[in-house]
Amino acid sequence: MSKVLVIGAGGVSSVCVHKMAQSAAGNAGIFSEIHLASRTRSKCDAIAASVKERTGQTVQTYEIDAEEVPALTRLIEQIGPKLVVNLALPYQDLPIMDACLAAGVSYLDTANYEPKDEAKFEYKWQWAYHDRFKEKGLMALLGSGFDPGVTSVFAMWLKKHKLKTIRQLDILDCNGGDHGQAFATNFNPEINIREVTAPARHWENGQFVETPAMSKKVAFDFDQVGPKNMYMMYHEELESLAKFLPELERGRFWMTFGDAYITHLTVLQNVGMTRIDPVMYQGKEIVPLQFLAAVLPKPETLGPTTKGKTNIGDIATGEALDGSGEKTFYIYNICDHEDAYAETGNQAISYTTGVPAMIGAAMMLTGAWNGEGVFNMEEMDPDPFMDMLNTQGLPWQVKELDGPVEF
């Protein structure tokens, strides 16, 4: 039984805390006390009220600015958790890691650090913390969401059970949901738009190759969703996968977007609303993208109206473990938006990130995953994590394809 502090009060946090509080599959025995903190305590209180109503479990709430390291350190020391689960914004990763080091507590997040003034997704800042966590005898687990997170675990499960080597890897992220809004993002608008508008990068022959954002489009028929246009993007797990799969010749990440989304995004870019540098407005500095995020629908409000399914997974090609030559496998999860909402009050995009965050925390708290230092998901045994996906609402399936992808 372990005490845990969750930081952040968006949709992902709501799902994670609900799942921690559920008694199914022994979770109540893993998470003995759940504490929740964010800049806006009322959001924490709303999550706590929902958890109480749905599960009967009590969640303690706090107000904290996660970028104020001394104050956060004091809060961690006051609560005394065994683990801090960071579900705040990626800008806050390093301050929260600093506070964990100061308080002597292990750390988990779902997305790598990025500076506020540049859309740059790299692990280097967090990997630099390895020795400090190791010296303190603490563990930091990076990227325990779906992508990054589950997609990396999928790859390592294939490497353990199906393929001796992975020569080519494509990660396919499809959201087939419809929320009825003219334009809305399914997770934090600022982070979402920064990702989508950044140049695409993929791994090929030992280096990253950069191409213009959204310049490569491919149609793909997704199981239980149907044909969708998907666009090649950069996503942080490509960096860690290239590191931990040294034989990887090509790694790519794809995400689906509808035509209306692309049209809106193009217009917003053309008129300067996706800029992340400050501009002067009526004597005050504002960041256009932050203003845009403030006027767009909040992702956590989309749950009641979102219908459809997500389909996220990996297609991997390499040498078969059984010596039968080159094989291609497709491993994926399908999540229903309405089912996710019925269970936790959140749509499937939040669900598919919040559940893996809870599972990663469970892996650390039970000792199924352990170590001293900073670790990525690829470094851990995939089997216990994969087992919990099946019991906690994200069942997966794997099938052999006729050959490598042709796109």
N, C-alpha and C positions, 0 to 999 in steps of 0.2 A: 504494500500500500504506500502510495507516494503523493506528496503535495506538489501541485504544479501551478505556475503563474503563466497565464496567457496574456500577451500584450497585443492590443488591436481589437477593434469592435465592428469590423465590417462583416460582409456575408461569409467569408471564409472562416473568420473567428467564430461566428455564430454556429456554423456547422460543426467545427472542431469541438467547441464546448458542449454542444448538444450530444455529440457522439461520445465524448469523455464521460458525460453524465449518465448515459444509458447503462442499464444493468445487463444488457444482453452480452453474451460471450465473455462474461467476467470483467467487463470494463470497470465496474464499480470497485472491484478489488485492486485494479491498477491505479486508478485515480481517486485516492481517498479524499483529497480536498482540491477544489478548483477555485483559483483566484483569477480575476479578470480585470485588466487595467487598460485605460486609453486616455487620450487627451480630453474626450468628452464622456464624462461618467454616465450621463443619461443613456447613451448608447449601450454601455455595459449593463446598466440596470434593465434595459429592455430585453437584452439577451438573457439575463439572469431570470427575469420574470417568465419568459418563454420556457426556459429550461425547467423551472420550478413547476410550471403547469404541465409540461409534457412528461417529466421524469420524477418529479418530487424531490430532486436534488437541489441543494442550496449552493449558489455561486456567490462568493464574496467579490465586491466591486470596488474600484479605486480610480481616482483621476491622476494621471501622470503625463508629463511631456517626455516621451521616450528619448528625446535628444538631450535632455538635461541629465547627464551621467551621474553627478553626485546625488540628485534627488531619486533617480531610479535605483541607484545602488542602495540607498537607505530603505526604499520600499522593498527591494528584494531581501535585504537583511531582516526587515521587520516581518515579512511573511515566512521566510525560511523554506522556500521550495527546493525540491531536488532537481527541478528542470524549469527553465524559462523557454516558453514557446513563442517565438516572435512572428506574429501575424500582422505586424504594422507595415508601413511602406518600406520599400527597399532602401530608401535614403537613410533609414534609421538602423540598419543592420549593425554598422560599426559602433555607434554609441551603445547599443544594447549589448553587443559583445564585450565592450569595455566594462559595462556595469556588471556583467556576469563574471568577468575576471576579478573585478574588485570585490565582489560579494562571494566568490568561490562557488559558483553554480554552473552547471552544464547548460548548453544552449542548442536550440533548433530553430531553423527558419524554412521558408518555402520558396524564396527567390533571392538571387545574389544581389550584393550591394551595387548601387549605381549612384554617382554624384548627381546632385540636383541640377547642375548647370550644363550637363552633357548626357545625351542618351547613349551611354556606354555600358555595356553589360559584360563585365569580366569578373572572374573569381580571384584575381591577383590580390585584391585588397584583403579578402577574407583568408585566402591561403597563407598570407603573411602572418596571421595570428596563430599558426600551428604550434610553434615552439612555446608561445606564452600559455596556451591551453595545456600543452603537454607538461610543462613545468609545474602547473598547478594541479595536475592529475584530473583535469576536466575534459569533457568531450563536447565538441561542437559539430552538429550534423547539418549540412547545408542542403537546401533544395528539396525538402520533403513534402512536395506538393504532387501534382500530376505530371505537368511538364514545365519545369523539371521535377523529377521525383519518380513517379511510377514508370514513366517512359524509360528512365535509366535502369530501374529494377527489371522491367520487361527485358531489356537488352541483356542484362547479366543473367537472368533466368534462362534465356535462350542459349547464352554462352555456356551455362552450367549443364543444361539438359539436352540441348539439340545440336549446337554448332561448336565445333572445335575452334573455329575462327569466325569473326564477322568481318566480311570484306566490304559490304555495302549496307548502309542503314538509312532508312527513311522514317521519320517520325511524322505521323499524319494526325492533325488535330481538327476534328470536324464538329462544329456546333450546328445541328439542324433545328435548333429551337427558334420559335417566333414569339417575340414579346409584344407585338402590336404597336411599337413605337416607331416613329419616322426614323430616328437615329438614337441609338443608345448603346453603350458598351456593357458587356456582361461582367466585367470586373473593373476595378478602379480606372476611370476614364483617362486620367493623366498617364498612368503606367501603360495602359492599353495603347493609347495613341502614340506615345513615345516608342513603343516596340514596333508598331506597324509602320511608322514613317521612317524608322532608321534604315540605313542601307542593309540589304540582305547579305548574309555571309554563309557559305557552306564549306565543309572540310573536304579537300580533294588533294590526294597525293602529297600529304605531309604539310599542307598549309591551308590557311583560310583564303577563299576566293570571294571577293566582294563584287556585288552587282547592285544596280539601282533598286530601291525599295519597290516591291510589288511588280517587278518587271517580268517575272516568270510565272505563268499561270498554267495549271494542268487540271483537266476534268477527271474526277474519280468517283466511282460508284460505291458509296459507303453502305455497309450492311445496316438495315433498318432505318436508314436516313434517305438514301437515294443518291443520284448524281449531284455533285457539288463542284464548284470551281475552288481550287485551293492554290494558294500563292506561296512561293518560297520566301522564307524569312530567316532572320537569325534568332536563335534562342540559346540561352546560356548552357543548356545541357550538352550542346555540341562541343563546347570547350572541354568539359569534364569527360565526355565519352571519348573524344580524341586522345585524351591523356591516358585513360584506363583501358582503352582498346587500341593498343599500339599497332595492331595489324589493320586498322580501319583505313580503307582506301578512299571511301567517299561517305560523308554523313550529311544529311540534309533535314531541314525542318519545314513542314508545310502547314498552313492554316487556312480554313475556308472562310470566305467572305461573300456575301450576296452583292449583287450589282448595286443595290441602293446604298449599301454601306460604302462601297468604293466611290460612288458619286458624291455622297456627302463628304467623305474624307478629302476627296480631291478639291472640292470647293473650299473647305475649311483651310486646307493647306494654301490654296491660291490666295486667300484673303488674309493670311498671316495668323489665323487663330490657333495653329498648332505650334507656334514659336514657344521656346522655353527660355528665351532671354527677356529680361524686363523691358517694358516700354513705359513711357510717361503718359498718364491719363489723369487729367484734371489735377495736376500737381502731385500725383502719387505714382509710385512705381507699381505696375501690375505685370504678372506673367500671363500672356494671352491663353496658354493652355490651361493654367490653373483657373482662370476665369471661365473658360469653356467647360471645364470639369464641374464648376459650381452650378452651371445652368442646365447641364444635361441630367436626365433621369438618374437617380442613384441606383447602382446595381442591386443593392439589397431590397429595392422596391419592386423589382421585376418579377419576383417569384410568383405572385398570384396570377399573372397573365401569360407567363411563358409556357408554351406547349411544344412538344417535340423531344428529340433525343440528341445526345452527344455521342460521338464515336471517336475515341482517341487510342492510338496504338503505334506499334513499330512493325515495319517490314524489313527483315534482315536476311541477307544472303551470305553464305560462307560454306566452309568445309564441314560436312556432317560429322558428328561425333562417332557415329557407327561405321565410318569408313565407306559410306555409300556414294561419296562424291559431293558435288556442290548441291546445296539445298536452299530453298527460300521459305521462310516462315513468316506468318502474319499473326501477331498477338495483339489483342485489343480489348477494350471495355466499352460497353454501351450503357449510358445512364439516361434515365427518363426524367425530364424536368419536373413533371407533375408528381412523380413518386418522390423525388428529392424534396419538393415543397411540402408534400403531405407529412413527411417524416421530420423535417427540421425547420420548415418555414422559409427555405431558401431554394433558389433555382440550381440547376445542375452544375453550372460553372463554379459556383461557390462550393457545392457538394463535392465535386471531383478534386478540389484542392484541400478542403477542410478535412475530409476523411483520411487522406494520406498523412496529413499533419498529425492527426490523432494516432494513426498507426505508427508513424515514426517515433512519436513520444512514447508509445507503448513499448516499442522495440528497445528504447534506451532505458526506460524505467524498470523493465523486467530483466534487463541484462542480456536479452537475445542479441542485441547489438551493443558492443562496448569498445572502448579505446580511449586513449589519451591524446588529445590534439584535435585538429580540424579535419573532418572527413566528408567526402561526397557519398552519395547513395551507392555508386558503383563499387565502393570498397567493402560493402556489407554483404552478408549471405542473403540472397534474394528470397529463399524459401519461406522463412517465417512471415515476412512481409506479404508475400504473395498469398499465403494461407489466410491472413487477416483480411486482405482485400475481398476474398470470397465470402467471408462471414460478416463483413461490415458494410455491405451495400454496393461494392464495386467489383462484382464477379467478372472474370476475364475468360477469354477463350483463345485458343491457338489453332491455326490450321496451316497445312503445307500448301504453298502455291506451286503452279507449274514451272515457274522460273523467276528470275529477277524482274524487278519493275522495268518497264520500257520507257519511262519518262525521265 
